[in-house]
């Protein structure tokens, strides 16, 4: 009888252990499932919010373009047959070109900078194999010095208030995050802008680190306008 009790106790103990283990596994599985469902729910909400924000931005941009077109129409109508107003309108148009508020087209060059394909483990400094904000700035400065009249990076127009900063493997331009390859378009005299290709120039230096640096001349480059708002808080017009 005592032996039977021991057997029954052992069987009950095993059953209790198995039941406890099963409950623990079930709880863990349910918890992981809930966590996965919650994570997927949050990701779907974030995607939906991004899409809504993008849609609002695109709608605002369309409204802005419509308003600008209407403003330009009103300007042209109000300046007709008035030489003084026509002159001032032309000054506005030229000024907008200079500060980047107008889409422009013309001859120039296209410079493409891309990260090296070299295995980073073979480099003394892996950072040398990546295009940095300083590299982009150096190319931009050389293009300006060569007479570039309009410049863009990955279709982000460079204006007087443009900031270019590095953040890991991407670069922040006008508040927009862009990654390599960086396509720099510049309008100006192609022969002058192509001085970037000179021996010992910056492009040659980049290639020495296996960075991709390609320059092409073109007679038909289009650079978009700056879509942000340029404001001056401290600079005042001299009366």
HUMO-V178276 format. One record per residue. N is the residue number from 1. RES is the residue in one small letter. SS is DSSP state (2 for helix, 1 for strand, 0 for the rest). Layout:
# HUMO-V178276
n,res,ss
N,RES,SS
N,RES,SS
This chain:
# HUMO-V178276
n,res,ss
1,x,0
2,x,2
3,x,2
4,x,2
5,x,2
6,x,2
7,x,2
8,x,2
9,x,2
10,x,2
11,x,2
12,x,2
13,x,2
14,x,2
15,x,2
16,x,2
17,x,2
18,x,2
19,x,2
20,x,2
21,x,2
22,x,2
23,x,2
24,x,2
25,x,2
26,x,2
27,x,2
28,x,2
29,x,2
30,x,2
31,x,2
32,x,2
33,x,2
34,x,2
35,x,2
36,x,2
37,x,2
38,x,2
39,x,2
40,x,2
41,x,2
42,x,2
43,x,2
44,x,2
45,x,2
46,x,2
47,x,2
48,x,2
49,x,2
50,x,2
51,x,2
52,x,2
53,x,2
54,x,2
55,x,2
56,x,2
57,x,2
58,x,2
59,x,2
60,x,2
61,x,2
62,x,2
63,x,2
64,x,2
65,x,2
66,x,2
67,x,2
68,x,2
69,x,2
70,x,2
71,x,2
72,x,2
73,x,2
74,x,2
75,x,2
76,x,2
77,x,2
78,x,2
79,x,2
80,x,0
81,x,0
82,x,0
83,x,2
84,x,2
85,x,2
86,x,2
87,x,2
88,x,2
89,x,2
90,x,2
91,x,2
92,x,2
93,x,2
94,x,2
95,x,2
96,x,2
97,x,2
98,x,2
99,x,2
100,x,0
101,x,0
102,x,0
103,x,0
104,x,1
105,x,1
106,x,1
107,x,1
108,x,1
109,x,1
110,x,1
111,x,1
112,x,1
113,x,1
114,x,1
115,x,0
116,x,0
117,x,0
118,x,0
119,x,0
120,x,2
121,x,2
122,x,2
123,x,0
124,x,0
125,x,0
126,x,2
127,x,2
128,x,2
129,x,2
130,x,0
131,x,0
132,x,0
133,x,2
134,x,2
135,x,2
136,x,2
137,x,2
138,x,2
139,x,2
140,x,2
141,x,2
142,x,2
143,x,2
144,x,2
145,x,2
146,x,0
147,x,0
148,x,0
149,x,0
150,x,1
151,x,1
152,x,1
153,x,1
154,x,0
155,x,0
156,x,1
157,x,1
158,x,0
159,x,0
160,x,0
161,x,0
162,x,0
163,x,0
164,x,1
165,x,1
166,x,1
167,x,1
168,x,0
169,x,0
170,x,1
171,x,1
172,x,1
173,x,1
174,x,0
175,x,0
176,x,1
177,x,1
178,x,1
179,x,1
180,x,0
181,x,0
182,x,1
183,x,1
184,x,1
185,x,1
186,x,1
187,x,1
188,x,0
189,x,0
190,x,2
191,x,2
192,x,2
193,x,2
194,x,2
195,x,2
196,x,2
197,x,2
198,x,0
199,x,0
200,x,0
201,x,0
202,x,2
203,x,2
204,x,2
205,x,2
206,x,2
207,x,2
208,x,2
209,x,0
210,x,0
211,x,0
212,x,1
213,x,1
214,x,1
215,x,1
216,x,1
217,x,1
218,x,1
219,x,1
220,x,1
221,x,1
222,x,1
223,x,1
224,x,0
225,x,0
226,x,0
227,x,0
228,x,0
229,x,0
230,x,0
231,x,0
232,x,0
233,x,0
234,x,0
235,x,0
236,x,0
237,x,0
238,x,0
239,x,0
